[in-house]
Amino acid sequence: MNPSFESRFAGQMQDMIQFKKSLGYADNSYVGYLLNFDRFCMENYPDASVLTKEIVMDWGRKKQNQKPESVIRKIIALREFARYLNSVGDNAYVAPLEMFGRRKPFVPYIYTDEELTAFFRASDRIPEDKRSPYRHLVVPVMFRLLYCCGLRPSEARHLHCSEFDLDAGILHIKETKRHKDRTVPVAPGMLELCRKYHSLTNLAYKDREYFFKNPNGDIYPENWLQRHFWRCWKIAGITSFHGSTPRIYDFRYPNLNKIQTFFKYA
């Protein structure tokens, strides 16, 4: 991402982004907030070159229908910018988070055995589609890979064929969180499923770049995965959940019977 800043803080924002990247941080968690802040400054403080308390408090003011959590997230991004400015010798106001309320502790959704069984059985019932000939193969394999290997959704979507050693049963995940590479062993049952999937898709897409390739030759977009996540729950007949609302990302969190129960889902 190459953001284009226009306010008098533009150069300092670019410098901070480069500094954070050099430490291995991904920029997608804060750049959007900085772009919004940049526009805010252009509209309200076009001549400001010092990050004052007045600017920060004005930026942090809750808008109509805006959730408190959204306010806290944007203040956290601006606090990082203020800290960076102070570290390079520029005066900047660092707002105490307590002034904007407390963040609710994050509670992941822990799936029950019954829910997992219903979900993966439903994924096997995704119908064929002429517009997406291999959808009925991609959905059950991708979701099982997410669950079994603890991958982030973006890691599964961006997985290259060259990063999956189907002989050794090893995933080589590149440029993951904080730009760290890692290797992930694949359980025998999951590996066999992936080999079958690879053999079938290879008939049509022999030289494909991505392990999960869409009909246009690119990765499946995030909203496509979200849509089929909820479609599986609908097919499973599950519309209410215990606790928080489940997310695809929650497949990564521990399930006490994860290893023992995986094979009945495969």
C-alpha positions as CSV (number, residue, x, y, z in Angstrom):
1,M,0.0,0.0,0.0
2,N,1.4,3.4,-1.0
3,P,-0.7,6.0,0.9
4,S,-0.8,9.6,-0.4
5,F,-0.9,12.1,2.5
6,E,-1.5,15.8,1.9
7,S,-1.5,17.5,5.3
8,R,1.6,19.2,6.8
9,F,2.1,15.9,8.7
10,A,2.5,14.0,5.4
11,G,6.3,13.6,5.5
12,Q,6.3,12.5,9.2
13,M,3.6,9.9,8.5
14,Q,5.5,8.5,5.6
15,D,8.6,8.3,7.8
16,M,6.8,6.5,10.6
17,I,5.3,4.0,8.1
18,Q,8.8,3.2,6.8
19,F,10.2,2.9,10.3
20,K,7.4,0.5,11.4
21,K,7.9,-1.6,8.2
22,S,11.7,-1.8,9.0
23,L,10.7,-3.4,12.3
24,G,8.5,-5.9,10.6
25,Y,5.1,-4.4,11.2
26,A,2.4,-4.6,8.6
27,D,0.9,-1.3,7.7
28,N,-2.7,-2.4,7.2
29,S,-3.6,-2.0,10.8
30,Y,-3.0,1.8,11.0
31,V,-2.5,3.4,7.6
32,G,-6.3,3.7,7.0
33,Y,-6.6,5.7,10.3
34,L,-3.7,7.9,9.3
35,L,-5.3,8.6,5.9
36,N,-8.5,9.6,7.7
37,F,-6.6,11.8,10.1
38,D,-4.7,13.4,7.2
39,R,-8.0,14.3,5.5
40,F,-9.3,15.6,8.9
41,C,-6.3,17.9,9.2
42,M,-6.7,19.2,5.7
43,E,-10.3,20.1,6.4
44,N,-9.9,21.4,9.9
45,Y,-6.3,22.3,10.6
46,P,-4.6,22.9,7.2
47,D,-1.8,25.0,8.7
48,A,-1.1,22.8,11.7
49,S,2.4,21.3,11.9
50,V,2.4,20.3,15.6
51,L,0.2,17.5,17.0
52,T,-1.5,19.4,19.8
53,K,-4.0,18.3,22.4
54,E,-6.7,20.3,20.7
55,I,-6.2,18.4,17.4
56,V,-6.1,15.0,19.1
57,M,-9.2,15.6,21.2
58,D,-11.1,17.0,18.2
59,W,-10.1,14.0,16.2
60,G,-11.1,11.6,19.0
61,R,-14.6,13.1,19.4
62,K,-17.2,10.4,19.0
63,K,-19.4,10.9,15.9
64,Q,-23.0,10.1,15.7
65,N,-23.7,6.3,15.6
66,Q,-19.9,5.6,16.0
67,K,-19.1,2.8,18.4
68,P,-16.8,3.4,21.3
69,E,-14.5,0.7,20.1
70,S,-14.1,2.5,16.7
71,V,-13.0,5.7,18.6
72,I,-10.5,3.8,20.6
73,R,-9.0,2.1,17.6
74,K,-8.4,5.4,15.8
75,I,-6.9,7.0,18.9
76,I,-4.5,4.0,19.3
77,A,-3.3,4.7,15.7
78,L,-2.8,8.4,16.5
79,R,-1.0,7.6,19.8
80,E,1.5,5.5,17.8
81,F,2.1,8.5,15.5
82,A,2.5,10.8,18.5
83,R,4.9,8.5,20.1
84,Y,6.9,8.3,16.9
85,L,7.0,12.1,16.7
86,N,8.3,12.4,20.2
87,S,10.9,9.7,19.6
88,V,12.4,11.8,16.7
89,G,12.4,15.0,18.7
90,D,9.1,16.6,17.6
91,N,6.6,17.7,20.2
92,A,3.3,15.7,20.1
93,Y,0.4,15.1,22.5
94,V,-0.1,11.5,23.4
95,A,-3.7,11.0,24.5
96,P,-4.3,8.7,27.5
97,L,-6.6,5.9,26.3
98,E,-8.6,6.2,29.6
99,M,-10.0,9.5,28.2
100,F,-11.9,7.6,25.5
101,G,-13.1,4.6,27.5
102,R,-11.8,1.1,27.9
103,R,-11.5,-1.5,25.2
104,K,-13.7,-4.6,25.8
105,P,-11.5,-7.7,26.3
106,F,-11.5,-9.8,23.1
107,V,-13.2,-13.2,23.5
108,P,-12.8,-15.6,20.6
109,Y,-15.6,-17.9,19.6
110,I,-14.7,-21.5,20.7
111,Y,-16.5,-23.9,18.5
112,T,-18.2,-27.0,19.9
113,D,-17.7,-30.5,18.4
114,E,-21.3,-30.5,17.3
115,E,-20.9,-27.1,15.5
116,L,-17.7,-28.2,13.8
117,T,-19.2,-31.5,12.6
118,A,-22.2,-29.7,11.2
119,F,-20.1,-27.0,9.5
120,F,-17.7,-29.3,7.7
121,R,-20.5,-31.6,6.7
122,A,-22.3,-28.6,5.3
123,S,-19.1,-27.5,3.4
124,D,-19.2,-30.8,1.6
125,R,-22.7,-30.0,0.4
126,I,-21.7,-26.8,-1.4
127,P,-23.2,-27.3,-4.9
128,E,-21.2,-27.1,-8.2
129,D,-21.4,-23.8,-10.1
130,K,-20.8,-23.4,-13.8
131,R,-19.3,-19.9,-13.1
132,S,-16.9,-21.3,-10.6
133,P,-16.3,-25.0,-11.6
134,Y,-14.2,-25.9,-8.6
135,R,-16.0,-24.1,-5.9
136,H,-17.5,-27.3,-4.4
137,L,-13.9,-28.5,-4.0
138,V,-12.3,-25.3,-2.8
139,V,-14.7,-24.6,0.1
140,P,-14.4,-27.8,2.1
141,V,-10.6,-28.1,1.6
142,M,-9.8,-24.4,2.4
143,F,-11.9,-24.3,5.6
144,R,-10.5,-27.6,6.8
145,L,-6.9,-26.3,6.1
146,L,-7.7,-23.2,8.1
147,Y,-8.9,-25.3,11.0
148,C,-6.3,-28.0,10.9
149,C,-3.2,-25.9,10.4
150,G,-4.2,-22.8,12.3
151,L,-3.8,-20.5,9.2
152,R,-5.0,-17.0,9.0
153,P,-7.7,-16.6,6.4
154,S,-5.4,-14.3,4.2
155,E,-2.7,-17.0,4.4
156,A,-4.9,-19.7,3.0
157,R,-6.2,-17.4,0.3
158,H,-2.7,-16.3,-0.8
159,L,-1.1,-19.7,-0.5
160,H,1.0,-20.5,-3.6
161,C,1.4,-24.0,-5.0
162,S,5.1,-23.6,-4.6
163,E,4.7,-23.0,-0.9
164,F,2.9,-26.3,-0.3
165,D,5.2,-29.3,-0.3
166,L,2.7,-32.1,-0.9
167,D,5.4,-34.8,-0.7
168,A,6.7,-33.8,2.7
169,G,3.4,-32.4,4.0
170,I,4.8,-29.0,4.9
171,L,3.4,-25.5,4.3
172,H,5.9,-22.7,3.9
173,I,4.0,-19.6,4.9
174,K,5.7,-16.5,3.5
175,E,5.5,-12.9,4.6
176,T,3.1,-13.6,7.4
177,K,2.3,-11.3,10.4
178,R,5.2,-8.9,11.0
179,H,6.7,-10.2,7.8
180,K,7.9,-13.5,9.4
181,D,8.1,-16.7,7.5
182,R,7.0,-20.0,9.1
183,T,6.6,-23.7,8.3
184,V,3.5,-25.6,9.2
185,P,3.3,-29.4,9.2
186,V,0.1,-30.8,7.7
187,A,-1.6,-33.8,9.4
188,P,-1.8,-37.0,7.4
189,G,-5.6,-36.9,6.9
190,M,-5.5,-33.2,5.8
191,L,-2.5,-33.9,3.6
192,E,-4.3,-36.7,1.7
193,L,-7.3,-34.4,1.2
194,C,-5.1,-31.7,-0.2
195,R,-3.4,-34.1,-2.6
196,K,-6.7,-35.3,-3.9
197,Y,-7.8,-31.7,-4.4
198,H,-4.6,-30.8,-6.1
199,S,-4.9,-33.7,-8.5
200,L,-8.4,-32.8,-9.5
201,T,-7.8,-29.0,-9.9
202,N,-4.6,-29.8,-11.8
203,L,-6.6,-31.3,-14.6
204,A,-7.9,-27.8,-15.5
205,Y,-5.3,-25.5,-14.0
206,K,-2.0,-27.4,-14.4
207,D,0.3,-24.4,-14.0
208,R,-1.8,-22.4,-11.6
209,E,0.1,-20.0,-9.2
210,Y,-2.3,-20.2,-6.3
211,F,-3.3,-23.4,-4.5
212,F,-6.8,-22.1,-4.3
213,K,-7.2,-20.4,-7.6
214,N,-10.4,-18.7,-8.7
215,P,-11.8,-18.9,-12.3
216,N,-9.9,-15.6,-13.2
217,G,-6.6,-17.0,-12.1
218,D,-6.3,-14.9,-9.0
219,I,-6.9,-15.5,-5.3
220,Y,-10.4,-15.7,-3.8
221,P,-11.3,-12.4,-2.3
222,E,-12.0,-12.0,1.4
223,N,-15.8,-11.3,0.9
224,W,-16.1,-14.6,-1.1
225,L,-14.7,-16.5,1.8
226,Q,-17.0,-14.7,4.3
227,R,-20.0,-15.4,2.1
228,H,-19.3,-19.1,1.9
229,F,-18.5,-19.3,5.6
230,W,-22.0,-18.1,6.4
231,R,-23.5,-20.2,3.6
232,C,-22.1,-23.3,5.3
233,W,-23.8,-22.3,8.5
234,K,-27.0,-21.8,6.7
235,I,-26.8,-25.2,5.0
236,A,-26.0,-26.7,8.4
237,G,-29.2,-25.2,9.8
238,I,-27.4,-23.3,12.5
239,T,-28.5,-19.7,13.0
240,S,-27.9,-19.0,16.7
241,F,-24.6,-19.4,18.5
242,H,-23.4,-19.4,22.1
243,G,-21.5,-16.4,23.3
244,S,-20.1,-14.1,20.6
245,T,-20.6,-14.3,16.8
246,P,-18.2,-16.8,15.2
247,R,-15.6,-15.6,12.7
248,I,-13.5,-17.5,10.2
249,Y,-10.4,-16.4,12.2
250,D,-11.7,-18.3,15.3
251,F,-10.8,-21.6,13.6
252,R,-7.3,-20.7,14.8
253,Y,-8.2,-20.8,18.4
254,P,-7.7,-24.0,20.5
255,N,-10.4,-26.6,20.5
256,L,-9.7,-29.2,23.2
257,N,-10.5,-32.1,20.9
258,K,-9.0,-30.5,17.7
259,I,-6.5,-33.2,16.9
260,Q,-8.7,-36.1,17.9
261,T,-11.8,-34.9,16.1
262,F,-10.2,-33.6,12.9
263,F,-10.3,-36.8,11.0
264,K,-14.1,-37.2,11.3
265,Y,-14.3,-33.8,9.6
266,A,-11.9,-34.8,6.9
